[in-house]
Amino acid sequence: MKLKTQFTVPNKDLRDLDYLRKMQTLEKTLKQSCIDNPS
């Protein structure tokens, strides 16, 4: 049980980190396109 916990927690953290990185990249892209195409 302990081993399983050790593996699932870092996995979740990694997934969250990956998700955060994707969101930040998306945000940057959106801001950039707003700057490129002012409405």
N, C-alpha and C positions, 0 to 999 in steps of 0.2 A: 504493500500500500504506500509506504513512504517513497519508494522508488518511483512509483507512478506519479505521485504528487510532484516530486522533483522535476519530472519531465514535462508534465502538463503546464505548470506555472510558467517556466521560461518560454514554452511554446506560445502561450497566450500573450506574454509580453512581446515576443517577437512579432506576433500578428498585429498587436496594437501599434507597435513601432512602425511596421510596414504601412499600416493604415494611415497613421499620422503623416508619414513621409509622402504618401500618395496625395493626401488632402492638401499638404503644403505645396506640393508641386502643382496641383490643380489650381490652388488659389493664386500662385505666382503667374500661371498661364493666363488666368482670367484677368488679373490686374494688368498684365502686359497687353492683352488684347484691348482692354479698356483704354490704355494709354495710346495704343496704336490707332484705335478707331474711336475718337471722342464723339459722343452723341450730341 
